[in-house]
Amino acid sequence: MLEALLGWDERVFRLLNASWLHPVLDQVMPLVTDARNYLIPFILAAIVILSIGRQRSLRFLILATVSVVVADALSAQVFKQAFFRTRPCIALEGVRQLAGCVNSPSFPSNHAVNAATLATLTTRYWPRLWLPAVGLTILVGYSRIYVGSHYPLDVLLGGALGIAVAFVFSGIMSLLWPSDSGPGERRHLFTFKFGDR
């Protein structure tokens, strides 16, 4: 069973990394996969959220920060060390490496873990943003395979881990800092009417 699953994993990796190619993707995917490119947009988004000045906004920023930090550490320090899976750019021949190749363990993908954590929390707090949140998460995960850094299972199970962490910490936040209106309720985001009292 495990052998068949790993065989599927390698076949899909080869398909996405070496067959389904396009010159535009060769330019775009390294940009998508570079976490440094998200620093300024995230800082600007945090400033906008804080400028709203509502408890719900502050609660979201605290929850998102803590959840991503914990999810990232859990992935890197627990799961990666436990499974210690070699990255495809080291284990396989003929891998297209568009973003370099590091020697750290491959499973799970921290990019996928962090993106899924943040996307899950965003959609729980502001359901209207589910499409860009989920779309960006899928794009980030796909980029990790396309540039040769991760197998599909690294991305898929990393995403599952991120979703699980987001739900756990969202539940903890609800207990520690109750809100008059829970996550998931409709919000008038673009008019900044969040409804906190």
Secondary structure, DSSP 8 states (H G I E B T S, - for coil): -HHHHHHHHHHHHHIIIIIS--HHHHHHHHHHH-GGGGHHHHHHHHHHHHHH--HHHHHHHHHHHHHHHHHHHIIIIIIHHHH----HHHHSSS---SS----S--SS-HHHHHHHHHHHHHHHH-GGGHHHHHHHHHHHHHHHHHTTS--HHHHHHHHHHHHHHHHHHHHHHHHHS--SS-TTS--BGGGTB----
